[in-house]
Structures are given as C-alpha cells and as structure tokens.
Amino acid sequence: MKKPLLFLLAAGCLFCPSCSLPSDVFEKDIPLPGQEWQSSYHPTISFDISREDTANRYNIYLVLRHTDAYNYNNIWIRGSVQQPGDSTTRSQRYDLSLADNQKGWTGSGMDDIYEHRIEIQHLTKFNHPGTYSFTLEQIMREDPLKHVLNIGVRIEKVPAY
C-alpha cells in the first residue's frame, strides 16, 4: 500500500516543475512584521557565489508582495550590496512602478495580494567568490509603509549562448 503512494508522489515531483526551484535560481523573501515596512527596518539577504559562478552573468530582481490596499503606484527602495571581503557597500536608489492608471497593479495577483518581480540589474557579473549581502530599505515619505507583506531578492543565472 505504501509503495504505490510513494511512487506516485515521486513521479509527481519529477513531472511538476513547481516542486523545486532550478539550481540556477536563488530567491529569498522576508516577511515584514505587521504587514508594514518601517524605514528603520533594513532586511539583509545573503548568498554565496562559488569560484565557478564568477564567470556567469545574472539578472537580479526585487520581489515585492503587497495587498490591494497599498496606497501608491510605485515604491522607492535603496538597495545596497556588500561584496565578499569588502567593508564598504555600494548603494543605488530604485523607483519601481507597481501599477499604471489604465491596467491597475502590474504584478501577478490572487484575491487582494499582488506580487511583483521587477528586474533591477541586467546581466550582472559577480567578480569575487564568497558571500554577498543585499540590504533593502524603503525610502518613501510614509513611515511606516503600510500593506507591504514581503520583500526579497531573486537572482537568475543567464544561460550562456
């Protein structure tokens, strides 16, 4: 009785692409306490790059999940990265569009929750092996920024051609 069930479960995972992420994708999302983003809260996401991966190029996305009650069509975020062995960080500001006046929210939605994956770096190369750290900070005028559920980073390896 257990063998057929185990076989069906294993076969389902083999043919279901949503069972696991491909090995060339890293994604980490951090839930925001109370569904609001305090300007003093700067979540940090760290990941490792091996020596072999320094030859590859990557697209980097900001992942944001919010409710339909979010008050703005955009979000301003400061993203900072610290490279392995470096004591300084490099920062960049991003004005990310989340909606337009004709279509509404541009992310994918279910019920009243919307998720956006917005490319913030195209064909990026990580030159040094080791641990990289991304720190995200909301720099909107509203503090706390309400109705934001999660914030995160997605890194996808670009196939070599």
HELIX and SHEET records of a PDB file:
HELIX    1   1 LYS A    2  PHE A   15  1                                  14    
HELIX    2   2 PRO A   17  CYS A   19  5                                   3    
HELIX    3   3 PRO A   33  GLN A   35  5                                   3    
HELIX    4   4 ARG A   51  ALA A   55  5                                   5    
SHEET    1   A 5 VAL A  25  PRO A  31  0                                        
SHEET    2   A 5 VAL A 148  LYS A 157 -1                                        
SHEET    3   A 5 ARG A  57  THR A  67 -1                                        
SHEET    4   A 5 ILE A 113  LYS A 125 -1                                        
SHEET    5   A 5 SER A 108  MET A 110 -1                                        
SHEET    1   B 2 GLU A  36  TRP A  37  0                                        
SHEET    2   B 2 LEU A 145  LYS A 146 -1                                        
SHEET    1   C 4 THR A  44  ILE A  49  0                                        
SHEET    2   C 4 GLY A 130  GLN A 138 -1                                        
SHEET    3   C 4 ASN A  74  GLN A  82 -1                                        
SHEET    4   C 4 ARG A  90  SER A  97 -1                                        
SHEET    1   D 2 ALA A  99  ASP A 100  0                                        
SHEET    2   D 2 GLY A 104  TRP A 105 -1                                        
END                                                                             
